[in-house]
């Protein structure tokens, strides 16, 4: 059994250099993009890439592990013959994926994914686009690389597999199962809350270095597991009908690209420092000033009298990954997928950070948790953030919750960081809180119920932070925006699709504001991008689904999605629709319901058409 164990560990270990060597080869192949990269950059790419290399190595070791488990009871020489074939197939696949990915990256700008198979449906057309010289070069790469992999596996690994019986089969089986359990760790991507994803190897503000660290086999497999023909979904109307409907509910990109606007001006400066605090799971149902429990958030209630309060704001979805994209990219949440899981698509989105970066803002992101969760790291770098601070940047003594550092720690970190910033350079900071995330265990015990108590803790941290920030010179030129990523199923009597489940608070506060106000217009998270950029006199025509709330000419409504369903809310009422059941779940009142449903369907169709094109 010892030889079998050695065989498994040796096999897992040899996969790693097979994949590691791809990183510098990929960078050297794209030497123009790698210009200026130091030796340290190459090392960083290889080291960070080990995470996904280990995941694929784990997958590739599963079948040999099964052979070991079976051979414990049925020893023989036929396992080596089987493994020869397995190693040959694996070597060819690895070499093909590497060579194709290496060649296509220069054209696509992202690592290999299921897009490849769309082109393979018309191989003649696909080959027509590839220079003949490139085809032969990559063919040579495939042959040489596959032969080298197979030679190494056959010479150094295959002889380690014994054909002799195991003296104690039960003990051998147990040992094999234990190895399998340990093998699950690299396959999963570690022991943290996040599972293996492309974004976990991102480490640099240089997108090419992040892309170089990705294992192309993992990129392809991950894409295949999630790939859908988005543009073919939700085709409720003909293209002419769809265009006619959305023309009256989506902003005109031409007028949105101009600095001229009929919007009310609420800022006393066009270049304030901007802090967006995305509040985890804070529902309007626990915020008194927007109709919730008045005892939970005394600080938000108090601060709302000093700022601009939006009382009819709705989250676009029910998950953080979707909510962040809605807030920071002005992009509607999808009911059947999340664009954050597709780095090749999410990096094409407009973003507040990119828009502000064009006029001199420096953007950074703060989150006390695991930044690799749901591809967040790759998403933020792709959205224009140059610095990300996460749980890895805090001492172990500060990581006191399941999700990471509690909000008292991160708010304090943010305050100290702002104190060090120069007053003459504008900055844009996004801060995602986490203490009000399930399981709602916080170092605070004012309320009995876990969820309201966790929100009360976040509220106390926010109040303390703002009170300190007001004492700094930076306050007079700063705009702070509090907005939730999504609501929460509280109280328990709420239905998962009803409007109260998605009702959230949004508050603008800071010395950069002219005066307090209460905004009653219906709006949702996507509208923040156009509204903020409009106040700064910046174009926002690229934000297709974002409306300037302060613009009198723009229609006012809220739209949100839940798992395969949507809702449309305006001054005529609310309609909630189930796509799977093809039925209306809520229509209050009946009058106008059909028009609201049509508008919601047209928005959803437009969203998925846009998603399919990216």
C-alpha positions as CSV (number, residue, x, y, z in Angstrom):
1,X,0.0,0.0,0.0
2,X,2.9,2.3,0.6
3,X,3.9,2.2,-3.1
4,X,0.3,3.0,-4.0
5,X,0.4,6.0,-1.7
6,X,3.7,7.1,-3.1
7,X,2.3,6.7,-6.7
8,X,-0.6,9.0,-5.9
9,X,1.4,11.8,-4.3
10,X,4.1,11.6,-7.0
11,X,1.4,11.8,-9.7
12,X,-0.3,14.8,-8.1
13,X,3.1,16.5,-7.7
14,X,4.2,16.0,-11.3
15,X,1.0,17.6,-12.6
16,X,2.0,20.9,-10.9
17,X,5.3,21.6,-12.9
18,X,3.5,20.5,-16.1
19,X,1.0,23.4,-15.5
20,X,3.5,25.9,-13.9
21,X,5.7,25.9,-16.9
22,X,2.7,27.1,-19.0
23,X,2.8,30.5,-17.2
24,X,6.2,31.8,-18.4
25,X,5.7,30.2,-21.8
26,X,2.3,32.0,-22.2
27,X,3.9,35.3,-21.1
28,X,6.9,34.9,-23.4
29,X,4.6,34.0,-26.3
30,X,2.7,37.3,-25.7
31,X,5.9,39.2,-25.2
32,X,4.5,42.5,-26.4
33,X,1.9,42.4,-23.6
34,X,4.5,41.2,-21.1
35,X,6.8,44.2,-22.0
36,X,7.9,45.8,-18.7
37,X,7.2,42.7,-16.6
38,X,10.0,42.0,-14.2
39,X,11.4,38.6,-13.1
40,X,9.3,39.1,-9.9
41,X,6.1,39.4,-12.0
42,X,6.9,36.0,-13.6
43,X,7.4,34.4,-10.2
44,X,4.2,36.0,-8.8
45,X,2.2,34.7,-11.8
46,X,3.5,31.1,-11.2
47,X,3.0,31.3,-7.5
48,X,-0.6,32.6,-7.6
49,X,-1.4,30.3,-10.5
50,X,-0.6,27.3,-8.3
51,X,-4.1,27.5,-6.7
52,X,-5.9,26.5,-9.9
53,X,-3.0,24.3,-11.0
54,X,-3.6,22.3,-7.8
55,X,-7.3,22.1,-8.5
56,X,-6.8,20.6,-12.0
57,X,-4.0,18.3,-10.6
58,X,-6.6,17.1,-8.1
59,X,-9.2,16.4,-10.8
60,X,-6.6,14.5,-12.9
61,X,-5.6,12.3,-10.0
62,X,-9.2,11.2,-9.3
63,X,-9.2,8.3,-11.8
64,X,-5.8,7.0,-10.8
65,X,-7.1,7.1,-7.2
66,X,-10.0,5.0,-8.2
67,X,-7.6,2.5,-9.8
68,X,-5.7,2.3,-6.5
69,X,-8.8,1.6,-4.5
70,X,-9.9,-1.1,-6.9
71,X,-6.4,-2.6,-7.0
72,X,-6.4,-3.1,-3.3
73,X,-9.0,-5.9,-3.8
74,X,-8.2,-6.9,-7.4
75,X,-4.5,-6.6,-8.0
76,X,-3.0,-7.1,-11.5
77,X,-1.0,-5.6,-14.4
78,X,-3.9,-4.4,-16.4
79,X,-4.1,-1.2,-14.3
80,X,-0.8,0.0,-15.9
81,X,-2.1,-0.6,-19.4
82,X,-5.2,1.4,-18.5
83,X,-3.2,4.2,-17.0
84,X,-1.0,4.4,-20.1
85,X,-4.1,5.2,-22.2
86,X,-5.3,7.6,-19.5
87,X,-2.0,9.4,-19.4
88,X,-1.9,9.7,-23.2
89,X,-5.4,11.2,-23.4
90,X,-4.7,13.6,-20.6
91,X,-1.4,14.7,-22.1
92,X,-3.0,15.4,-25.5
93,X,-5.9,17.3,-23.9
94,X,-3.6,19.4,-21.8
95,X,-1.4,20.2,-24.7
96,X,-4.3,21.1,-27.1
97,X,-6.0,23.3,-24.5
98,X,-2.7,25.1,-23.8
99,X,-1.8,25.6,-27.5
100,X,-5.2,26.8,-28.5
101,X,-5.6,29.1,-25.6
102,X,-2.1,30.6,-26.2
103,X,-3.0,31.3,-29.8
104,X,-6.5,32.7,-29.2
105,X,-5.6,35.0,-26.3
106,X,-4.1,37.5,-28.6
107,X,-7.4,37.8,-30.5
108,X,-9.9,37.4,-27.7
109,X,-8.2,39.1,-24.7
110,X,-9.4,36.5,-22.3
111,X,-8.5,32.9,-21.5
112,X,-10.1,30.0,-23.2
113,X,-13.7,29.3,-22.4
114,X,-16.8,27.8,-24.0
115,X,-16.8,30.5,-26.7
116,X,-14.5,28.2,-28.6
117,X,-17.3,25.7,-29.2
118,X,-19.4,28.3,-30.8
119,X,-16.7,28.7,-33.5
120,X,-16.3,25.0,-33.8
121,X,-19.9,24.7,-35.1
122,X,-18.5,26.3,-38.3
123,X,-14.9,24.9,-38.4
124,X,-14.3,26.1,-42.0
125,X,-15.1,29.7,-41.1
126,X,-13.1,29.4,-37.9
127,X,-10.0,28.1,-39.7
128,X,-10.3,30.7,-42.3
129,X,-9.6,33.3,-39.7
130,X,-6.4,31.6,-38.5
131,X,-3.1,32.2,-40.4
132,X,-1.7,28.9,-41.8
133,X,1.7,29.6,-40.1
134,X,0.1,30.0,-36.7
135,X,-1.8,26.7,-37.2
136,X,1.4,24.8,-37.9
137,X,3.3,26.4,-35.1
138,X,0.6,25.5,-32.6
139,X,0.4,22.0,-34.0
140,X,4.1,21.6,-33.3
141,X,3.6,22.9,-29.7
142,X,0.8,20.3,-29.2
143,X,2.9,17.4,-30.4
144,X,6.0,18.4,-28.5
145,X,4.2,19.3,-25.3
146,X,2.0,16.2,-25.3
147,X,4.9,13.9,-26.0
148,X,6.9,15.5,-23.1
149,X,4.0,15.1,-20.7
150,X,3.4,11.5,-21.7
151,X,7.1,10.6,-21.5
152,X,7.4,12.0,-18.0
153,X,4.3,10.2,-16.8
154,X,5.3,6.9,-18.3
155,X,8.9,7.0,-17.2
156,X,8.7,8.4,-13.7
157,X,5.1,7.8,-12.5
158,X,3.7,4.6,-14.1
159,X,6.4,2.3,-12.7
160,X,5.4,3.3,-9.2
161,X,2.0,1.6,-9.5
162,X,2.5,-1.9,-8.1
163,X,0.8,-5.1,-9.4
164,X,1.2,-6.9,-6.1
165,X,-1.7,-7.5,-3.6
166,X,-2.2,-5.5,-0.4
167,X,-1.6,-7.4,2.8
168,X,-4.5,-5.7,4.6
169,X,-7.2,-4.6,2.1
170,X,-9.4,-2.9,4.6
171,X,-6.6,-0.8,5.9
172,X,-5.5,0.0,2.4
173,X,-9.0,1.0,1.4
174,X,-9.2,3.3,4.4
175,X,-5.9,4.9,3.5
176,X,-7.1,5.4,0.0
177,X,-10.2,7.1,1.2
178,X,-8.3,9.4,3.5
179,X,-6.1,10.4,0.6
180,X,-9.2,11.1,-1.4
181,X,-10.5,13.3,1.3
182,X,-7.3,15.3,1.3
183,X,-7.4,15.5,-2.5
184,X,-10.8,17.2,-2.2
185,X,-9.2,20.3,-0.7
186,X,-7.2,21.4,-3.8
187,X,-10.2,20.3,-6.0
188,X,-12.5,22.6,-4.0
189,X,-9.9,25.4,-4.0
190,X,-9.0,25.4,-0.3
191,X,-10.9,25.4,3.0
192,X,-12.3,28.9,3.0
193,X,-15.9,29.9,2.1
194,X,-15.0,30.4,-1.6
195,X,-14.7,27.5,-3.9
196,X,-12.2,27.3,-6.8
197,X,-12.8,30.1,-9.3
198,X,-10.9,32.0,-11.9
199,X,-10.7,35.1,-9.8
200,X,-8.8,33.5,-6.9
201,X,-5.5,33.8,-8.8
202,X,-5.9,37.5,-9.6
203,X,-3.3,39.5,-7.7
204,X,-2.4,42.6,-9.8
205,X,-4.0,45.7,-11.3
206,X,-2.3,44.6,-14.6
207,X,-5.0,42.4,-16.2
208,X,-2.4,40.6,-18.3
209,X,-0.6,39.3,-15.2
210,X,-3.9,38.1,-13.8
211,X,-4.9,36.4,-17.0
212,X,-1.4,34.8,-17.2
213,X,-1.9,33.1,-13.8
214,X,-5.1,31.3,-14.9
215,X,-4.9,27.6,-15.7
216,X,-6.5,27.3,-19.1
217,X,-7.9,23.9,-18.4
218,X,-9.8,25.3,-15.4
219,X,-11.0,28.3,-17.3
220,X,-12.5,26.0,-20.0
221,X,-14.1,23.6,-17.5
222,X,-15.5,26.4,-15.4
223,X,-17.0,28.1,-18.4
224,X,-18.5,24.8,-19.7
225,X,-20.2,24.2,-16.3
226,X,-21.9,27.6,-16.5
227,X,-22.3,28.3,-20.2
228,X,-25.7,29.1,-21.6
229,X,-27.0,30.6,-24.8
230,X,-28.2,33.8,-23.1
231,X,-29.4,35.6,-26.2
232,X,-31.8,32.8,-26.9
233,X,-33.5,33.1,-23.5
234,X,-36.6,35.2,-22.7
235,X,-37.5,36.1,-26.3
236,X,-40.9,37.4,-25.4
237,X,-41.3,39.8,-28.3
238,X,-40.1,40.4,-31.8
239,X,-37.1,42.7,-32.0
240,X,-39.3,45.6,-33.3
241,X,-41.8,45.2,-30.4
242,X,-38.9,45.0,-27.8
243,X,-37.3,48.1,-29.1
244,X,-40.6,50.0,-29.1
245,X,-41.3,49.0,-25.5
246,X,-37.9,49.8,-24.0
247,X,-37.7,53.1,-25.9
248,X,-40.0,54.5,-23.3
249,X,-38.4,53.1,-20.2
250,X,-34.6,53.1,-20.9
251,X,-32.6,56.4,-21.0
252,X,-31.5,57.8,-24.3
253,X,-27.8,57.0,-24.6
254,X,-27.2,60.1,-26.7
255,X,-28.6,62.6,-24.2
256,X,-26.9,60.6,-21.4
257,X,-23.5,61.1,-23.0
258,X,-23.9,64.8,-22.8
259,X,-23.1,66.9,-19.7
260,X,-26.3,68.9,-20.3
261,X,-29.2,67.6,-18.3
262,X,-32.5,68.6,-16.7
263,X,-31.4,67.0,-13.5
264,X,-31.6,68.8,-10.2
265,X,-28.1,69.6,-8.8
266,X,-27.6,68.4,-5.2
267,X,-23.8,68.7,-4.9
268,X,-21.8,71.8,-4.2
269,X,-18.8,70.5,-6.1
270,X,-18.2,68.4,-9.2
271,X,-15.1,66.6,-7.9
272,X,-15.9,65.4,-4.3
273,X,-14.2,62.4,-2.7
274,X,-16.7,59.5,-3.0
275,X,-17.2,56.6,-0.6
276,X,-19.8,54.0,-1.4
277,X,-20.7,51.8,1.6
278,X,-22.4,48.7,0.3
279,X,-24.3,47.4,3.3
280,X,-24.6,43.6,3.4
281,X,-28.2,42.3,3.6
282,X,-29.6,45.5,5.2
283,X,-33.3,45.4,4.4
284,X,-35.7,48.4,4.5
285,X,-37.7,46.4,7.0
286,X,-35.2,47.1,9.7
287,X,-34.6,50.7,8.9
288,X,-37.1,53.0,10.5
289,X,-36.8,56.0,8.2
290,X,-37.9,53.9,5.2
291,X,-40.8,52.2,6.9
292,X,-39.0,49.5,9.0
293,X,-38.4,48.9,12.6
294,X,-37.3,52.2,14.1
295,X,-35.4,50.6,17.0
296,X,-32.7,48.8,14.9
297,X,-30.9,51.6,13.1
298,X,-30.8,54.8,15.3
299,X,-27.7,56.1,13.5
300,X,-29.1,55.7,10.0
301,X,-32.3,57.3,11.2
302,X,-30.4,60.2,12.7
303,X,-28.0,60.7,9.7
304,X,-30.9,60.6,7.2
305,X,-32.0,64.0,8.5
306,X,-28.6,65.4,7.4
307,X,-28.6,63.9,3.9
308,X,-30.6,62.8,0.9
309,X,-32.8,59.8,1.7
310,X,-34.2,57.6,-1.1
311,X,-37.3,55.9,0.4
312,X,-38.4,53.9,-2.6
313,X,-35.2,52.2,-3.6
314,X,-35.2,48.5,-4.6
315,X,-32.4,46.0,-4.9
316,X,-32.1,44.4,-8.3
317,X,-31.5,40.9,-6.9
318,X,-31.1,38.7,-3.9
319,X,-27.4,38.0,-3.9
320,X,-24.2,40.0,-3.3
321,X,-22.5,39.1,-6.5
322,X,-25.5,40.4,-8.5
323,X,-26.1,43.4,-6.2
324,X,-22.5,44.7,-6.5
325,X,-22.7,44.7,-10.3
326,X,-26.0,46.5,-10.2
327,X,-24.6,49.2,-7.8
328,X,-21.1,49.7,-9.3
329,X,-21.8,48.9,-13.0
330,X,-25.4,50.0,-13.4
331,X,-26.2,46.6,-14.9
332,X,-29.4,44.7,-14.2
333,X,-29.2,41.5,-12.2
334,X,-30.0,38.3,-14.1
335,X,-32.5,35.8,-12.7
336,X,-30.7,32.7,-14.0
337,X,-27.1,33.5,-13.7
338,X,-24.5,36.1,-12.5
339,X,-22.3,38.0,-14.9
340,X,-19.7,38.2,-12.1
341,X,-19.0,34.5,-12.8
342,X,-17.9,35.3,-16.3
343,X,-14.8,37.5,-16.1
344,X,-14.6,37.7,-19.9
345,X,-18.1,39.3,-19.9
346,X,-17.9,41.3,-16.6
347,X,-14.7,43.1,-17.7
348,X,-16.6,44.6,-20.7
349,X,-19.1,46.4,-18.4
350,X,-18.9,50.1,-17.8
351,X,-18.3,51.0,-14.2
352,X,-18.3,53.9,-11.9
353,X,-14.6,53.3,-11.1
354,X,-13.7,53.4,-14.8
355,X,-15.6,56.6,-15.4
356,X,-14.1,58.3,-12.4
357,X,-10.6,57.1,-13.4
358,X,-10.8,59.0,-16.6
359,X,-11.0,62.3,-14.7
360,X,-8.3,61.6,-12.2
361,X,-9.9,59.6,-9.4
362,X,-8.0,56.7,-7.8
363,X,-10.3,53.8,-6.9
364,X,-9.9,51.2,-4.2
365,X,-12.0,48.4,-2.7
366,X,-12.3,47.3,1.0
367,X,-13.9,44.1,2.1
368,X,-13.1,42.2,5.4
369,X,-13.9,38.8,3.9
370,X,-12.6,36.4,1.3
371,X,-12.2,38.5,-1.9
372,X,-12.1,35.3,-4.0
373,X,-15.7,34.5,-3.2
374,X,-17.8,34.5,-6.4
375,X,-15.0,35.8,-8.5
376,X,-15.0,39.2,-6.7
377,X,-11.3,39.8,-7.0
378,X,-11.2,39.5,-10.8
379,X,-14.4,41.5,-11.0
380,X,-13.0,44.4,-9.0
381,X,-9.7,44.6,-10.9
382,X,-11.7,44.3,-14.2
383,X,-14.0,47.2,-13.1
384,X,-11.1,49.6,-12.7
385,X,-10.0,49.3,-9.0
386,X,-6.3,49.6,-8.5
387,X,-6.2,48.4,-4.9
388,X,-8.1,45.7,-3.0
389,X,-7.9,45.3,0.7
390,X,-9.5,42.0,2.1
391,X,-9.2,39.5,5.0
392,X,-5.7,38.5,3.9
393,X,-4.5,42.0,4.8
394,X,-5.7,41.9,8.4
395,X,-4.0,40.0,11.2
396,X,-5.4,36.7,12.2
397,X,-6.5,38.2,15.5
398,X,-9.0,40.4,13.6
399,X,-10.6,37.6,11.7
400,X,-13.2,36.9,14.3
401,X,-16.2,35.9,12.2
402,X,-16.9,33.1,9.7
403,X,-16.7,35.6,6.9
404,X,-13.7,37.5,8.0
405,X,-12.9,40.8,9.9
406,X,-16.0,42.3,11.5
407,X,-17.2,45.7,10.5
408,X,-15.8,47.5,13.6
409,X,-12.4,46.5,12.4
410,X,-12.8,47.5,8.8
411,X,-14.5,50.8,9.5
412,X,-11.7,51.7,11.8
413,X,-9.2,50.6,9.1
414,X,-11.0,52.8,6.6
415,X,-11.0,55.8,8.9
416,X,-7.3,55.5,9.5
417,X,-6.6,55.1,5.8
418,X,-8.7,58.2,4.9
419,X,-6.7,60.2,7.5
420,X,-3.5,59.5,5.5
421,X,-4.9,60.6,2.1
422,X,-3.9,63.9,0.5
423,X,-6.6,66.5,0.4
424,X,-5.7,67.7,-3.2
425,X,-6.4,64.4,-5.0
426,X,-9.9,63.0,-5.4
427,X,-10.5,59.3,-4.5
428,X,-13.2,56.8,-4.9
429,X,-13.6,54.0,-2.3
430,X,-16.1,51.1,-2.2
431,X,-16.5,49.3,1.1
432,X,-18.6,46.1,1.3
433,X,-19.6,45.4,4.9
434,X,-20.1,41.8,6.1
435,X,-21.2,41.6,9.7
436,X,-24.9,41.5,8.8
437,X,-24.4,38.3,6.8
438,X,-25.6,35.0,8.0
439,X,-25.1,33.5,10.6
440,X,-25.3,37.1,12.1
441,X,-22.9,36.4,14.9
442,X,-21.5,39.8,16.0
443,X,-19.7,41.2,19.1
444,X,-22.8,43.2,20.0
445,X,-25.9,42.3,22.0
446,X,-28.5,45.0,22.0
447,X,-31.4,43.1,20.3
448,X,-32.6,39.6,20.9
449,X,-33.1,38.5,17.3
450,X,-29.9,37.6,15.4
451,X,-30.5,39.4,12.1
452,X,-31.8,42.7,13.5
453,X,-29.0,42.7,16.1
454,X,-26.4,42.2,13.4
455,X,-27.8,45.2,11.4
456,X,-27.8,47.2,14.7
457,X,-24.1,46.4,15.0
458,X,-23.4,47.6,11.5
459,X,-25.5,50.7,12.2
460,X,-23.4,51.5,15.3
461,X,-20.2,51.1,13.4
462,X,-21.5,53.4,10.6
463,X,-22.6,56.0,13.1
464,X,-19.3,56.0,14.9
465,X,-17.4,56.2,11.7
466,X,-19.4,59.1,10.3
467,X,-19.1,61.0,13.6
468,X,-15.3,60.7,13.4
469,X,-15.1,61.5,9.7
470,X,-17.0,64.8,10.3
471,X,-14.1,66.0,12.4
472,X,-11.6,65.7,9.5
473,X,-10.9,68.4,6.9
474,X,-11.7,65.9,4.2
475,X,-15.4,65.8,5.2
476,X,-16.4,69.1,3.6
477,X,-15.5,67.7,0.1
478,X,-16.7,64.1,0.6
479,X,-19.9,62.3,-0.5
480,X,-20.8,59.1,1.4
481,X,-23.4,56.8,-0.1
482,X,-24.9,54.1,2.0
483,X,-26.8,51.5,-0.1
484,X,-27.6,47.8,0.4
485,X,-26.4,45.0,-1.8
486,X,-29.8,43.3,-1.4
487,X,-32.6,42.9,1.1
488,X,-33.2,40.0,3.4
489,X,-36.0,37.5,4.2
490,X,-37.2,39.3,7.3
491,X,-39.7,39.0,8.8
492,X,-40.0,35.3,8.1
493,X,-43.6,35.9,6.8
494,X,-42.2,37.6,3.7
495,X,-42.4,35.7,0.4
496,X,-39.2,35.4,-1.5
497,X,-40.5,37.4,-4.5
498,X,-42.6,40.1,-3.0
499,X,-41.5,43.8,-3.1
500,X,-40.8,44.1,0.6
501,X,-38.1,41.4,0.3
502,X,-36.3,43.7,-2.1
503,X,-36.9,47.1,-0.6
504,X,-33.7,48.7,0.6
505,X,-32.4,52.0,2.0
506,X,-30.1,54.5,0.2
507,X,-28.7,57.6,1.9
508,X,-26.3,60.2,0.5
509,X,-24.5,62.3,3.2
510,X,-21.4,64.4,3.5
511,X,-20.1,67.9,3.2
512,X,-20.3,67.8,-0.6
513,X,-24.1,68.0,-0.4
514,X,-26.0,71.2,-0.7
515,X,-28.9,70.4,1.6
516,X,-31.0,67.5,3.0
517,X,-33.9,66.0,1.0
518,X,-36.2,63.0,0.7
519,X,-36.6,61.4,-2.7
520,X,-39.8,59.5,-3.2
521,X,-39.3,58.4,-6.8
522,X,-39.2,54.6,-7.5
523,X,-35.6,53.5,-8.4
524,X,-33.3,50.6,-8.1
525,X,-29.6,50.0,-7.6
526,X,-28.7,50.3,-11.3
527,X,-29.7,53.9,-11.2
528,X,-26.9,54.9,-8.8
529,X,-24.3,55.0,-11.6
530,X,-26.1,57.4,-13.9
531,X,-27.3,59.5,-11.0
532,X,-23.9,59.9,-9.4
533,X,-22.1,60.5,-12.7
534,X,-24.8,63.0,-13.7
535,X,-24.1,65.0,-10.6
536,X,-20.4,65.1,-11.5
537,X,-21.1,66.3,-15.0
538,X,-19.8,63.1,-16.5
539,X,-21.3,61.1,-19.4
540,X,-23.1,57.9,-18.6
541,X,-24.6,56.9,-22.0
542,X,-22.7,53.5,-21.8
543,X,-24.7,52.5,-18.7
544,X,-27.7,51.1,-20.7
545,X,-29.9,50.2,-17.8
546,X,-29.0,53.1,-15.4
547,X,-31.4,56.1,-15.0
548,X,-30.5,59.5,-13.5
549,X,-33.0,59.7,-10.6
550,X,-32.6,63.5,-10.4
551,X,-33.4,63.9,-14.1
552,X,-37.0,65.1,-14.4
553,X,-37.3,63.6,-18.0
554,X,-36.4,60.1,-17.1
555,X,-39.2,57.5,-16.3
556,X,-39.3,56.4,-12.6
557,X,-39.7,52.8,-11.9
558,X,-38.1,49.9,-10.1
559,X,-37.2,46.5,-11.6
560,X,-35.9,43.4,-9.8
561,X,-35.3,39.7,-10.5
562,X,-35.5,36.7,-8.3
563,X,-34.7,33.0,-9.4
564,X,-36.3,32.9,-12.8
565,X,-38.8,35.7,-12.2
566,X,-39.0,39.5,-12.2
567,X,-41.0,42.4,-10.8
568,X,-41.9,45.8,-12.2
569,X,-43.0,48.7,-9.9
570,X,-44.1,52.2,-10.8
571,X,-46.7,54.7,-9.8
572,X,-49.5,52.5,-11.2
573,X,-48.6,49.6,-8.9
574,X,-46.6,46.4,-8.8
575,X,-46.6,43.2,-10.9
576,X,-44.5,40.1,-10.1
577,X,-44.1,37.5,-12.8
578,X,-42.9,33.9,-12.7
579,X,-41.0,32.9,-15.9
580,X,-40.9,29.2,-15.2
581,X,-44.6,29.0,-14.5
582,X,-45.5,31.7,-17.1
583,X,-47.8,33.3,-14.6
584,X,-48.4,36.5,-12.6
585,X,-47.8,36.1,-8.9
586,X,-48.7,39.6,-7.7
587,X,-50.7,42.3,-9.5
588,X,-51.7,45.3,-7.4
589,X,-53.8,46.8,-8.7
590,X,-55.2,44.9,-11.6
591,X,-55.4,48.1,-13.7
592,X,-52.1,48.5,-15.6
593,X,-50.8,45.1,-14.7
594,X,-50.4,43.9,-18.3
595,X,-48.5,47.0,-19.3
596,X,-46.1,46.6,-16.3
597,X,-45.6,42.9,-17.3
598,X,-44.8,43.9,-20.8
599,X,-42.2,46.4,-19.7
600,X,-40.6,43.9,-17.3
601,X,-40.4,41.3,-20.1
602,X,-38.9,43.8,-22.5
603,X,-36.2,44.8,-20.0
604,X,-35.4,41.1,-19.3
605,X,-35.2,40.3,-23.0
606,X,-33.0,43.4,-23.6
607,X,-30.7,42.3,-20.6
608,X,-30.1,38.8,-21.9
609,X,-29.6,40.0,-25.5
610,X,-26.9,42.4,-24.1
611,X,-25.4,39.6,-21.9
612,X,-25.2,37.3,-24.9
613,X,-23.3,39.9,-27.0
614,X,-20.7,40.4,-24.3
